[in-house]
Amino acid sequence: MSSDDGVALKLEIVNYLLDRLHDVAERRAVGIRDLAGTFLAVATAGDQFLVLHVGDGVVGYVKDGIARVASGPDNSEFANQTTFLTSERSAVGMRIIRGGLDGITGFILMSDGTANSLYNSRTKGLAPACAKIVELLASAPTRQAKNPKHKKQLRRLVDTKIRVATKDDCAIAVLARKLA
């Protein structure tokens, strides 16, 4: 893919997402700027992955049992400033990362509030808990259960560690893979 194709792809993705945000803004009778936010996404197909990232927040992954950062926060000069999806230059700031899934157990996506607990901005590394979270979900039973053990463990982690470390949002998403 040439750099021109990359720019076109970013613009296409941002325009698609902004169209969806306009629909939401219309339904909620608010301005699109009221829906300003960062954007984190991971997709997998076959043995490949794709990461999309605009703004702060962190996208990490676990490979061979070690938590690593795929895309760190974009806070420009100050910790409380970032690029939002609704920003004029969001496509310019968008990161697209692709690679192979060999040895990857899963991905962990977190807002800046959650990153206050699970990302070290000084070392630019993830907390060991990230690997534990991904491994917990990768090994969780696939059958439906009313109150699964892993769900209780995750709720306890969020309630006792993550939520108390910030006054910001605490969004977290995990894509875990069962490895053979």
LUMLUMKE-663761 format. One record per residue (C-alpha): chain; x, y, z; residue number from 1. Coordinates in nm, 2 decimals. Example, Ala and Ser with C-alpha at 12.3 -4.5 7.8 and 13.67 -1.06 7.14 Angstrom:
2
@unit A; u 1.23; v -0.45; w 0.78; pos 1
@unit A; u 1.37; v -0.11; w 0.71; pos 2
# end
This chain:
180
@unit A; u 0.00; v 0.00; w 0.00; pos 1
@unit A; u 0.14; v 0.34; w -0.09; pos 2
@unit A; u 0.13; v 0.64; w 0.15; pos 3
@unit A; u -0.14; v 0.79; w -0.07; pos 4
@unit A; u -0.35; v 0.48; w -0.03; pos 5
@unit A; u -0.30; v 0.50; w 0.35; pos 6
@unit A; u -0.42; v 0.86; w 0.35; pos 7
@unit A; u -0.72; v 0.77; w 0.14; pos 8
@unit A; u -0.80; v 0.48; w 0.37; pos 9
@unit A; u -0.78; v 0.70; w 0.68; pos 10
@unit A; u -1.01; v 0.96; w 0.52; pos 11
@unit A; u -1.26; v 0.69; w 0.42; pos 12
@unit A; u -1.26; v 0.54; w 0.77; pos 13
@unit A; u -1.30; v 0.88; w 0.94; pos 14
@unit A; u -1.58; v 0.99; w 0.70; pos 15
@unit A; u -1.77; v 0.66; w 0.76; pos 16
@unit A; u -1.74; v 0.70; w 1.14; pos 17
@unit A; u -1.84; v 1.07; w 1.12; pos 18
@unit A; u -2.15; v 0.98; w 0.92; pos 19
@unit A; u -2.25; v 0.73; w 1.19; pos 20
@unit A; u -2.19; v 1.00; w 1.46; pos 21
@unit A; u -2.40; v 1.24; w 1.26; pos 22
@unit A; u -2.69; v 0.99; w 1.27; pos 23
@unit A; u -2.65; v 0.95; w 1.65; pos 24
@unit A; u -2.63; v 1.32; w 1.70; pos 25
@unit A; u -2.95; v 1.37; w 1.50; pos 26
@unit A; u -3.13; v 1.10; w 1.70; pos 27
@unit A; u -3.02; v 1.25; w 2.03; pos 28
@unit A; u -3.07; v 1.61; w 1.92; pos 29
@unit A; u -2.72; v 1.72; w 2.00; pos 30
@unit A; u -2.43; v 1.86; w 1.80; pos 31
@unit A; u -2.16; v 1.63; w 1.67; pos 32
@unit A; u -1.90; v 1.81; w 1.89; pos 33
@unit A; u -2.11; v 1.68; w 2.19; pos 34
@unit A; u -2.00; v 1.33; w 2.08; pos 35
@unit A; u -1.63; v 1.41; w 2.07; pos 36
@unit A; u -1.43; v 1.11; w 2.17; pos 37
@unit A; u -1.13; v 0.90; w 2.09; pos 38
@unit A; u -1.16; v 0.59; w 1.87; pos 39
@unit A; u -0.99; v 0.25; w 1.93; pos 40
@unit A; u -1.06; v -0.06; w 1.72; pos 41
@unit A; u -0.91; v -0.40; w 1.66; pos 42
@unit A; u -1.01; v -0.65; w 1.39; pos 43
@unit A; u -0.87; v -0.99; w 1.31; pos 44
@unit A; u -0.91; v -1.21; w 1.00; pos 45
@unit A; u -0.73; v -1.53; w 0.95; pos 46
@unit A; u -0.38; v -1.49; w 1.09; pos 47
@unit A; u -0.37; v -1.11; w 1.05; pos 48
@unit A; u -0.48; v -0.81; w 1.27; pos 49
@unit A; u -0.56; v -0.45; w 1.22; pos 50
@unit A; u -0.55; v -0.17; w 1.48; pos 51
@unit A; u -0.71; v 0.17; w 1.43; pos 52
@unit A; u -0.65; v 0.45; w 1.69; pos 53
@unit A; u -0.74; v 0.81; w 1.71; pos 54
@unit A; u -0.66; v 1.01; w 2.03; pos 55
@unit A; u -0.57; v 0.91; w 2.38; pos 56
@unit A; u -0.63; v 0.57; w 2.52; pos 57
@unit A; u -0.41; v 0.27; w 2.46; pos 58
@unit A; u -0.43; v -0.04; w 2.25; pos 59
@unit A; u -0.22; v -0.32; w 2.38; pos 60
@unit A; u -0.17; v -0.69; w 2.30; pos 61
@unit A; u -0.03; v -1.00; w 2.47; pos 62
@unit A; u 0.23; v -1.19; w 2.28; pos 63
@unit A; u 0.40; v -1.50; w 2.42; pos 64
@unit A; u 0.26; v -1.41; w 2.76; pos 65
@unit A; u 0.40; v -1.05; w 2.76; pos 66
@unit A; u 0.18; v -0.74; w 2.75; pos 67
@unit A; u 0.30; v -0.49; w 2.49; pos 68
@unit A; u 0.18; v -0.16; w 2.36; pos 69
@unit A; u 0.05; v -0.15; w 2.00; pos 70
@unit A; u -0.05; v 0.21; w 2.01; pos 71
@unit A; u 0.00; v 0.46; w 2.30; pos 72
@unit A; u -0.19; v 0.77; w 2.38; pos 73
@unit A; u -0.18; v 1.08; w 2.15; pos 74
@unit A; u -0.18; v 1.36; w 2.40; pos 75
@unit A; u 0.02; v 1.61; w 2.21; pos 76
@unit A; u 0.21; v 1.84; w 2.44; pos 77
@unit A; u -0.02; v 1.81; w 2.75; pos 78
@unit A; u -0.17; v 1.50; w 2.92; pos 79
@unit A; u -0.52; v 1.64; w 2.90; pos 80
@unit A; u -0.52; v 1.73; w 2.53; pos 81
@unit A; u -0.58; v 1.49; w 2.25; pos 82
@unit A; u -0.73; v 1.45; w 1.90; pos 83
@unit A; u -1.09; v 1.35; w 1.89; pos 84
@unit A; u -1.26; v 1.16; w 1.61; pos 85
@unit A; u -1.46; v 1.48; w 1.55; pos 86
@unit A; u -1.15; v 1.70; w 1.53; pos 87
@unit A; u -1.08; v 1.85; w 1.19; pos 88
@unit A; u -0.75; v 1.67; w 1.15; pos 89
@unit A; u -0.85; v 1.33; w 1.30; pos 90
@unit A; u -0.76; v 1.14; w 0.98; pos 91
@unit A; u -0.41; v 1.29; w 0.99; pos 92
@unit A; u -0.36; v 1.17; w 1.35; pos 93
@unit A; u -0.52; v 0.82; w 1.29; pos 94
@unit A; u -0.28; v 0.53; w 1.34; pos 95
@unit A; u -0.33; v 0.21; w 1.14; pos 96
@unit A; u -0.12; v -0.08; w 1.24; pos 97
@unit A; u -0.14; v -0.43; w 1.09; pos 98
@unit A; u 0.05; v -0.75; w 1.16; pos 99
@unit A; u 0.04; v -1.12; w 1.21; pos 100
@unit A; u -0.13; v -1.30; w 1.50; pos 101
@unit A; u 0.15; v -1.55; w 1.56; pos 102
@unit A; u 0.18; v -1.59; w 1.94; pos 103
@unit A; u -0.08; v -1.32; w 2.02; pos 104
@unit A; u -0.33; v -1.43; w 2.28; pos 105
@unit A; u -0.54; v -1.11; w 2.26; pos 106
@unit A; u -0.58; v -0.74; w 2.26; pos 107
@unit A; u -0.68; v -0.49; w 2.53; pos 108
@unit A; u -0.82; v -0.15; w 2.44; pos 109
@unit A; u -0.86; v 0.12; w 2.71; pos 110
@unit A; u -0.97; v 0.47; w 2.75; pos 111
@unit A; u -0.74; v 0.72; w 2.91; pos 112
@unit A; u -0.92; v 0.67; w 3.25; pos 113
@unit A; u -0.85; v 0.30; w 3.25; pos 114
@unit A; u -0.50; v 0.37; w 3.12; pos 115
@unit A; u -0.43; v 0.56; w 3.44; pos 116
@unit A; u -0.42; v 0.22; w 3.61; pos 117
@unit A; u -0.30; v -0.01; w 3.33; pos 118
@unit A; u -0.05; v 0.20; w 3.14; pos 119
@unit A; u 0.27; v 0.36; w 3.26; pos 120
@unit A; u 0.32; v 0.68; w 3.07; pos 121
@unit A; u 0.68; v 0.72; w 3.20; pos 122
@unit A; u 0.80; v 0.38; w 3.07; pos 123
@unit A; u 0.53; v 0.36; w 2.80; pos 124
@unit A; u 0.45; v 0.00; w 2.90; pos 125
@unit A; u 0.15; v -0.19; w 3.01; pos 126
@unit A; u 0.09; v -0.32; w 3.36; pos 127
@unit A; u 0.13; v -0.70; w 3.41; pos 128
@unit A; u -0.24; v -0.71; w 3.49; pos 129
@unit A; u -0.31; v -0.66; w 3.12; pos 130
@unit A; u -0.16; v -0.99; w 3.04; pos 131
@unit A; u -0.35; v -1.15; w 3.32; pos 132
@unit A; u -0.68; v -1.00; w 3.20; pos 133
@unit A; u -0.62; v -1.13; w 2.84; pos 134
@unit A; u -0.51; v -1.47; w 2.96; pos 135
@unit A; u -0.81; v -1.50; w 3.20; pos 136
@unit A; u -1.05; v -1.44; w 2.91; pos 137
@unit A; u -0.86; v -1.65; w 2.66; pos 138
@unit A; u -0.89; v -1.95; w 2.90; pos 139
@unit A; u -1.25; v -1.88; w 3.00; pos 140
@unit A; u -1.51; v -2.14; w 2.91; pos 141
@unit A; u -1.70; v -2.07; w 2.59; pos 142
@unit A; u -2.02; v -2.20; w 2.72; pos 143
@unit A; u -2.28; v -1.96; w 2.86; pos 144
@unit A; u -2.30; v -1.95; w 3.24; pos 145
@unit A; u -2.52; v -1.73; w 3.46; pos 146
@unit A; u -2.24; v -1.58; w 3.67; pos 147
@unit A; u -1.90; v -1.70; w 3.53; pos 148
@unit A; u -1.60; v -1.68; w 3.76; pos 149
@unit A; u -1.40; v -1.47; w 3.51; pos 150
@unit A; u -1.67; v -1.21; w 3.50; pos 151
@unit A; u -1.66; v -1.17; w 3.88; pos 152
@unit A; u -1.28; v -1.14; w 3.87; pos 153
@unit A; u -1.29; v -0.87; w 3.60; pos 154
@unit A; u -1.56; v -0.68; w 3.78; pos 155
@unit A; u -1.36; v -0.69; w 4.11; pos 156
@unit A; u -1.05; v -0.56; w 3.92; pos 157
@unit A; u -1.25; v -0.27; w 3.76; pos 158
@unit A; u -1.42; v -0.18; w 4.09; pos 159
@unit A; u -1.12; v -0.20; w 4.32; pos 160
@unit A; u -0.83; v -0.10; w 4.11; pos 161
@unit A; u -0.92; v 0.08; w 3.79; pos 162
@unit A; u -1.22; v 0.30; w 3.89; pos 163
@unit A; u -1.06; v 0.43; w 4.21; pos 164
@unit A; u -0.75; v 0.55; w 4.02; pos 165
@unit A; u -0.93; v 0.81; w 3.80; pos 166
@unit A; u -1.21; v 1.06; w 3.78; pos 167
@unit A; u -1.22; v 1.00; w 3.40; pos 168
@unit A; u -1.41; v 0.74; w 3.20; pos 169
@unit A; u -1.31; v 0.38; w 3.25; pos 170
@unit A; u -1.38; v 0.20; w 2.92; pos 171
@unit A; u -1.20; v -0.13; w 2.85; pos 172
@unit A; u -1.25; v -0.39; w 2.58; pos 173
@unit A; u -1.07; v -0.72; w 2.54; pos 174
@unit A; u -1.04; v -0.94; w 2.24; pos 175
@unit A; u -0.90; v -1.27; w 2.36; pos 176
@unit A; u -0.82; v -1.57; w 2.15; pos 177
@unit A; u -0.82; v -1.94; w 2.24; pos 178
@unit A; u -0.49; v -2.08; w 2.12; pos 179
@unit A; u -0.46; v -2.44; w 2.03; pos 180
# end
